[in-house]
Amino acid sequence: MKRWSAMSKTFARLNKDLIFAIKEGGGITDPDQNSRLRAVIQNCRAANMPKDSIERAIKKATDKDTADMKVVTFEGYAPHGVAVFVETATDNNNRTVANVRAHFNKNGGNMGNTGSVEFLFNHMCWFKIGAEGRDLEELEFELIDFGLEDLGLDEEHIMIYGPFETYGALQSKLEGDGIEIVESGFDRIPTTTVELSTDATLEVEGLIEKLENDDDVQNVFHAMSSSSED
């Protein structure tokens, strides 16, 4: 049951990503003319989202029901002083504020003001491409002028990282070179992390799980490292 619940949450998040890609792209629903939409569709395919579900979400993006949908972020601290940054997509800000605040309060944390923890995270973009037949040094040389900050190997894939604002340039370069982008997205990487005991880690994970299960929440980023032994 948990696997299907996780898949449902993933599809719901991707649905909203499709909507925002179209809204931010001026209402353009043709992926050939909307690079952000093209990227989100790639992510949908990577998550095995059914084609008809993708098409329904794209069609829904132009409905009046999504006109009030907007991105709202929240910041705060989990138990033991762990910084938490929450990204939501909502059509009812009052509901979302109340729910997120309740999650923090009921799970040993506290919600802060805008800007209270954002500076503790680097806003990054990333791309996943196939590793077969590629030379990392050559790829690094080709991408460095387009915002590349780091490269890494992830099993059969190469992970490409750059600052948030370089997403468009890196995407254009990869596509222009005929390199298939398997998946792409954004991340907030903590500049410093807090290492906790196993018990303390479970407390923080309790808050994170509540936030991630909220229907309005798209992503939860935190500054907790892997748990240590008691």
HUTA-V503029 format. One record per pair of residues at least 24 apart in sequence whose C-alpha atoms are under 7 Angstrom apart, sorted by the first residue. I is the first residue (numbers start at 0). J is the second residue. If there is no record, write none. Layout:
{{I J} {I J}}
This chain:
{{10 48} {12 217} {13 43} {14 56} {17 56} {17 57} {18 56} {18 57} {18 60} {21 60} {28 57} {38 183} {41 181} {41 182} {42 182} {42 183} {45 181} {45 182} {73 113} {74 110} {74 111} {74 112} {74 113} {74 115} {74 116} {75 109} {75 110} {75 111} {75 116} {76 108} {76 109} {76 110} {77 107} {77 108} {77 109} {77 203} {77 206} {78 107} {78 108} {78 202} {78 203} {81 193} {81 221} {81 222} {81 223} {82 116} {82 221} {82 222} {83 220} {83 221} {83 222} {84 117} {84 219} {84 220} {84 221} {85 218} {85 219} {85 220} {86 216} {86 217} {86 218} {86 219} {87 215} {87 216} {87 217} {87 218} {88 215} {88 216} {88 217} {89 215} {95 215} {99 210} {102 206} {102 209} {102 210} {103 206} {106 205} {106 206} {119 189} {119 190} {120 187} {120 188} {120 189} {120 190} {121 187} {121 188} {121 189} {121 190} {122 162} {122 163} {122 186} {122 187} {122 188} {123 160} {123 161} {123 162} {123 163} {123 185} {123 186} {123 187} {124 160} {124 161} {124 162} {124 163} {124 166} {124 184} {124 185} {124 186} {125 158} {125 159} {125 160} {125 161} {125 183} {125 184} {125 185} {126 158} {126 159} {126 160} {126 180} {126 182} {126 183} {126 184} {127 156} {127 157} {127 158} {127 159} {127 180} {127 181} {127 182} {127 183} {128 156} {128 157} {128 158} {128 179} {128 180} {128 181} {129 155} {129 156} {129 157} {130 155} {130 156} {130 157} {145 169} {187 220} {189 222} {191 222} {192 222} {192 223} {192 224} {193 222} {193 223} {193 224} {194 223} {194 224} {194 225} {194 226} {194 227} {195 226} {195 227} {196 226} {196 227} {196 228} {196 229} {197 226} {197 227} {197 228} {197 229} {200 226}}
